[in-house]
């Protein structure tokens, strides 16, 4: 999903980016569910967004900033084979990160981010702005591929959009539980 498509989706649902943290904490509280995060490209920003909301301690279990591959493997449980075959920025890594942090924390929902925020690190096959959001619950596991580098978005904007997407997809997952 491209940035413009994601922003249009939020507009259609009348959701402001800035409201996503409080909407998520409210939904988690109402559903009596807990969440944990595993972050790479967002470097803890998803956790920070959630914990910026009063009452988050009732629904937030832990956040792991797994920037390095050995932390993705050792702490979050991403298989070495996944990292060597598909790379840190892949749907499989995002899935394993989300599942791993959910199991680590004993949470109901695990959410992950992995991507290339730039300005360095992009390639033809994995451009700057490519971000995968992983979502894990007992009911299943899925990823969302985001292309957030539209209109020459800078590093900070790509990271902000990745946080918003992670919060949004977590919010949508709660509605299914």
Secondary structure, 3 states (H helix, E strand, C coil): CEHHHHHHHHHHCCCCHHHHHHHHHHHHHHHCCCEEEEECCCCCHHHHHHHCCCCHHHCEEEEEECCCHHHHHHCCCCCHHHHHHHCCCCHHHHHHHHHHHHHHHCCCEEEEEEECCCCCCCCCCCCCCEEEEEEEECCEEEEEEEECCHHHCCHHHHHHHHHHHHHHHHHHHHHHC
